[in-house]
Structure formats: structure tokens, C-alpha cells
Amino acid sequence: MPPISERARSTEELLETVADAAGGRAATVVMVHTGAGTTSLCRGFTDQTGAVPVTERTRFELGSVTKTFTALLFADMAARGTVRLDEPLSARVPRWALPRGPVGGGITLEHLATHTSGLPRLPPGLLRTAVPSWTTNPYQAYPAHRLLDSLSRSRVRRPPGLRVHYSNFGVGLLGHLLAERGTTGYGPLLMAQVVKPLGLTDTTAETTGVQATGHWHGRPRPPFTIPALPGAGVLRSSGRDLLRYLRCLITPELHAGPGDPLRLALREVTRVRPRTPGGPELCLAWSHNVLPTRRLYFHLGATRGFTSFIGFCPDPAVAVVALTNISPTLRCRYTQAAYELLRTVSLRQAG
């Protein structure tokens, strides 16, 4: 439980604490929605000229928050019968491309979505291509045609499903495999099946649109690109859109009809998988914490110029979005402050 002084602070003061954690020169949007309505704070400008203030409609790069959208696309395609949650990776890639080791053939698509596949955090070979642009776009020179080669060079040492090992490679590979079932690529597929049906008008996988300028240690960064692994981090979005996204997850029945596969998918992504012997309880992409009176779901994201946090509590209904145009550092407590905001407001709502 937060200390009494923290519980006594107003919601507006709690939002100020999150914004302050980004630093005085950062642009930031912090938003909270409860049953009583929405409270928001927008601070700073879209770039260093100071000409355009950020608003609830300003786009920020989401980084790994994209993974929650990839998981929702996966669940939606499963609800439509296009893929299966337990579909083996061996049914989707050539035999020569399967990871090395006696258990590599046991990976399923669900293992990719829950970070339990045993695949490394990054594709083998990516670091060599990343070095020349490490502080700007480390993923930009790694091509999609290398994915299967990197998969074949990976070694899985433990049976899938027993251990969480966060993997951009795993979720990025999942996005690639889902896109192969369509005809338009990851971005257009996500837009058609998830983003547009949910009414998210500011959310995009395009890297050429208008957005805030990101900063790395005070220096402007170019737009982030991730051509081979878009499902792991390509999206841009606004505070307004992300708050709507979280509200859809809290109450799917208000945003999708009874027979809509997306309604089933919104439930599926936060369904807690039963604990396997010696393994963790998991959701599709989402992290979650079980507290005495409530359950919190959340995800963090970062690129070379942005930091993001989204989180929600289903009961009592609370949603929190925090976006800023600075890259994370060891000293920055922005995402920690955003999580504390979610925890504190959900405790208040629980009574």
C-alpha cells in the first residue's frame, strides 16, 4: 500500500510526478481514465523549436508496446481460424530453419507471444549490422530475409513454456509469420484487423508520418525503423488512442459485437495461462501483477528517442498512458512513476 502522503495527493499531482520524472525539457503526455472520467497532462513541445505544443493527439513512438498489438492480432487471427494458438513453429517454417537443440521443434506460436520460446532477445547476426547506427536506428540494416537464417542459428536449451526470456526476436518473428498469412504485410494487416476496427485514428505503422521528435541524451533522433521485426516495435500512437485501446481491453463488450472475433481476442490476450509445472503464469505479451484486491496489466516500450508505458486494471476499471520523447536511461524513473500511478489510482478506486 502506498504511504498515506501518496494516497492523499490528488490525481493531477500524481500525473505531475510522472511528467517530472521525464525531465524538465521533455515532451510528455500522461493520461488516466477511471469511472469518474479522464484526467490528462500534456507538457512540452513536439521538437526543440518550441513551436508546436504536444497534445493528446500527438504521436509518439511506442517501441515494445507494439508487442501488445501483435498479440491482439494473433488472438484475432486465432479467433477467425486463420492460425491456432498452439500451432507449432515447425508447421510454419522449413525444417532447416528450426532452432538448434533437441527441444527447438516444440516451440508454438503461443510460446513466441508469451516470451517462453527460449529464443534469444535479438536475432543472431543483428548486432553486427546494428553497430554503425547503434544510437539512432540499430534495427534498420537488418533485413527480413535473414530471419530464417537467424532462427536456424539460435539454440533452445530448455523445453518451451517453462521459463520467461524476453525476446524481441520471438515476437518479431510472430508478427512476420502472421503477415505471411495475409497479402499486405504486417502494418496493413494490423490496421485492417485491429487498429481501424477499434477506432484508433492516430495509430500507425508508417514511419513517415507526423510525430514528436525523439531525443537521446538531449540530441534529436531520426524516426525509428525496424523493417524485419515490425511486430516487436514499429507503432506510433497518441495518448488519446492508447487510452481508448486500454478501455477496449477493459470492456470488450462495449467495443465489439457478440460475434466479432476481435471481442474474443480482447479477452484472450489477458487470459492468464495455467501455470505449467515449474513455469510462470502468463498472458499474451502483457506483463501482469496480482495484488491483494486487483490485477494490473502493463507494458513498457522504448526506442532510441522515446519511452512509453501503458497499463490497466480491469476491476476497478483504471487505465494509464504515459508517453515521452526521451530515450530511457538508468537514472530515469519515468516508467516506474507511471506504474506507481496505475497502482495508486487502482487502489483508490478499489476503496
Summary of the structure (lengths in Angstrom):
residues: 351
radius of gyration: 19.7
end to end distance: 12.0
largest distance: 60.1
contacts: 1227
relative contact order: 0.19
helix: 37%
strand: 18%
